[in-house]
Amino acid sequence: MARRWNGWGDESYVKEISDHGRRLIHSVIGVTDPLPNASLDAVMAKVPASRLPDHYLISKGAEERVRHARGQSFPDWLAMHSGDYGVFPDGVSYPESSSQVRELLDLAVEHDFEVIPYGGGTSVAGHITPQQSERAILTIDMGRMNQLLDLCEESQVATFGAGTPGPLVESQLRVRGYTLGHYPQSWELSTVGGWIASRSSGQQSLGFGRIEQLFAGGRMETLHGALDIPSIPASSAGPDIREIIMGTEGRLGIFTEVQVRVTRLPEEEKFFVVFMPDWSSAKKAVRELVQQNIPMSMMRVSNAKESKAHIHLGTKESQFKLLDRYLRFRGLGGDRCMLTFGVTGSKIQNKTSLKQVRKILKGYGGIGGSIAQMMGKIWADGRFKFPYLRETAWQEGIAIDTLETSTDWENVDSVLQSIEESLENSLKNENEEVMVFTHLSHMYSQGCSIYTTYFFRCAGSYEATLKRWQKMKASASEIIAHSRATISHQHGVGKDHAPYLEAEKGRLGMRIIRTLTKEFDSDRRLNPGTLLVQESGWR
Amino acid sequence: MARRWNGWGDESYVKEISDHGRRLIHSVIGVTDPLPNASLDAVMAKVPASRLPDHYLISKGAEERVRHARGQSFPDWLAMHSGDYGVFPDGVSYPESSSQVRELLDLAVEHDFEVIPYGGGTSVAGHITPQQSERAILTIDMGRMNQLLDLCEESQVATFGAGTPGPLVESQLRVRGYTLGHYPQSWELSTVGGWIASRSSGQQSLGFGRIEQLFAGGRMETLHGALDIPSIPASSAGPDIREIIMGTEGRLGIFTEVQVRVTRLPEEEKFFVVFMPDWSSAKKAVRELVQQNIPMSMMRVSNAKESKAHIHLGTKESQFKLLDRYLRFRGLGGDRCMLTFGVTGSKIQNKTSLKQVRKILKGYGGIGGSIAQMMGKIWADGRFKFPYLRETAWQEGIAIDTLETSTDWENVDSVLQSIEESLENSLKNENEEVMVFTHLSHMYSQGCSIYTTYFFRCAGSYEATLKRWQKMKASASEIIAHSRATISHQHGVGKDHAPYLEAEKGRLGMRIIRTLTKEFDSDRRLNPGTLLVQESGWR
């Protein structure tokens, strides 16, 4: 894959916007001119001299430093397109072993520099974006540690280099007959070490579990030596160190080799799309499905606005009209909601699950029929392609971002509505409309995740566009932080969510996290500014 | 329930040993005289004056102090029967609210005393046993905080007082149509707060999850204020505080109100016992069942020795002979292994699961037939009664203890064999035989728990009997600690397992735990000696 230097994914892939999809967007937010894009050469010319020492493991080339300076958050996107990066890492290293990571950490102490671990560079919350510092900054790209090192078929535990990205995780397992089944939307690029460091969740977490259930053990190199977690199925022996270091986002150390729980490739996997009459029936249906504990591998339910947007963006106009006519004929109007679900496992189990699912969905007025499996296949085929839309839209002056949380079922409607209203109203004083839609996914008996996408017009400058985003992000984050909802269900904390973490963790929860980061990194050398806001009193 | 003051459970319940069960035990370890039992009055006479201040929340009565001085570990058992308690708490408190717990913690600082939280008093690892101290010791019995405080049916989250014991958890939920489904063997007495503080696992964890999956949030009172964890279904926002405080065994604070994930009462629940030809086929069968992810709520497989012992202890001789004849007729001899399993859920799901289970078990030569469900019911009816056997055996001079671990499938046989051999050989130099048998339970795709029971003769004195146990416990614990197995899968660390914790957690893992206990309890006032061995340099 030739990777886009200033955006998402494979530069050979372009996600087209259908004409009627474009008309729908324009009907909500209007049209505008795109902002000018900086060239890679222009950005490279801005890269300053490196402050790092010369070392055989450290590269100081301008292009590498540009390519490792930013993730995929909206501020990152603006920086990459405007060329106003602000800070570049002083160098990039590509270790090939735990001992080379160890060597780099020792070097960081010796030469007093900071270290940022880099997996797939897919953070949408600023995890890997360097902050201004008096000290030099080294980004450690784990991408060369990308091998399946061991597979114990008896215990179904696989050991990977922490820098192994999704496709290499699956391809190396599949030739042996196994799968991990962890598919975040960033799967094409994000890495197993990154998933663990940021507590990732995959689209099929309902069946395969979140990364918490998949991570079995492994090594994290810290400033005080290697922290090894033995692979053990379960334990009551005190606090779970595995759970303590998951989600530390590079603040305690760098994962180098990790063990994950794999399963044999399923006999059968099927996805379906069913349409529900309205939001209320759709939400009740998925809640009942998950609370009845029916084995399924994924569920997602889009609200009416998202259902409309997805179908417009995902179809040609003629296809849309056919589908619309069919659904209207079956009695579903403009309030209809798409419900996508999947079953993964043995044929006999899938058959039983589907029987129960159909009964429940039918009871809530769901319409599937012959198109359900075809549309399920379309979802599965395009499941990692949505992020490419940002690029296409950007070239037309349209900015896209997403935000997400999770909360208990009793709060879902109020949190969802508050987030959507806040985004829709956030630019009213500029007479700007925002196009907002939402889905629920990652179903739990207790609640689910809420995932909201918003489209808005670029302002006349990068600065003004960033201000628009900041206003929207802050307003939605405040709502989340004060609604017993998590500031992130699957994107992590990074720098963008750090100001809201205390509302969730509480004063003593924050004390736990700060105590550990201070104990392991008293000089604040490891990914500073991530997870915790700038610690007062520290350099 | 009138509780035994010096042993397990309800004093009105006596578990009889069948004649042929007794003969089996005697055939292995021989007979001996029981040791003399101390009376409650004699022990009460030893209770010294309390060093605690007078306070309306603190009781200093001798009987209460005796009844809260010990749990159910083997050393506890010897202390309770010999009357040599060593240390008694200086008083007992029965708070009725979080604010009363808060008041007691403030008082502990003001008057410089130590605090031990007490749930059901069922620890088998010394969690609640006070250690000699220059300071006074207060045991805080949470038993009055035993109410269902809230049930959100939409989110399926129940809030309980942390001192609610198993039967009150279930009875208060069941009248509302819900269940928690957490059934450790100590269920009759142990409490939801204790389960969380010690990372408990129930017999049906395969279906309902371990306490880690059930604990949703709640309050822990610490010396620095209340640590509140909001109920959220899942999050990627940094380390999971819930997971950090689970298993801290009173070292960071005391759980006062806790939220757990409940489910609606299942439509159907069934248990079965099937006999497998030998250990190899039995182990392969359960591994295949769990790795195929077939929905079941429990599995347990006893090795041939345990199968023999359980059937002898659980049947009359005439019943045993019938069963034995039937199994021999079906081709199963002395190597046969009992495999107990259960399904819990909807009828349609259970039917599908059972179809798959039968196919796999049949493939490995399993014999069930008409007796399978009847024997399953016998298991279910007696599931909490095994601990009562200790009392009956003790009165005949027979000591019983159990130990447990978990490890990956690839290690199961070698760890199991090493533990059994070590126990069987541990008293050879005294010409003593030990009767040892084992089952696997709590199946995970990655591995399972190994649970070993051992019977041995009391020595001529309490001191010599304790020495026998210490030798056995140390030898088995050393093996576990050095075999990539956990020092405890379900009993916690307490004081008995603390010396082995570092082998599992590593130097840096221990540093994490010590850092947190120091931060939260710099004066080592909360349950000292538990979880961590006596910290050097601390008072």
Interface residues (C-beta under 8 A of the other chain):
Chain A: C152 E154 S155 Q156 V157 S198 R199 S200 S201 R210 E212 A216 T222 H224 G225 A226 L227 D228 I229 P230 S231 I232 P233 A234 S235 S236 A237 G238 P239 D240 I241 E243 I244 I245 M246 G247 T248 E249 R261 T263 R264 R287 Q291 Q292 N293 I294 P295 G345 S346 I348 Q349 K351 T352 K355 Q356 S406 T407 D408 W409 E410 H442 Y444 S445 Q446 G447 C448 S449 R484 A485 T486 I487 S488 H489 Q490 H491 G492 V493 H497 L501 E504 K505 G506 R507 L508 G509 R511 I512 I513 T515 L516 E519 L531
Chain B: C152 E154 S155 Q156 V157 S198 R199 S200 S201 R210 E212 A216 T222 H224 G225 A226 L227 D228 I229 P230 S231 I232 P233 A234 S235 S236 A237 G238 P239 D240 I241 E243 I244 I245 M246 G247 T248 E249 R261 T263 R264 R287 Q291 Q292 N293 I294 P295 G345 S346 I348 Q349 K351 T352 K355 Q356 S406 T407 D408 W409 E410 N411 H442 Y444 S445 Q446 G447 C448 S449 R484 A485 T486 I487 S488 H489 Q490 H491 G492 V493 H497 L501 E504 K505 G506 R507 L508 G509 R511 I512 I513 T515 L516 E519 L531
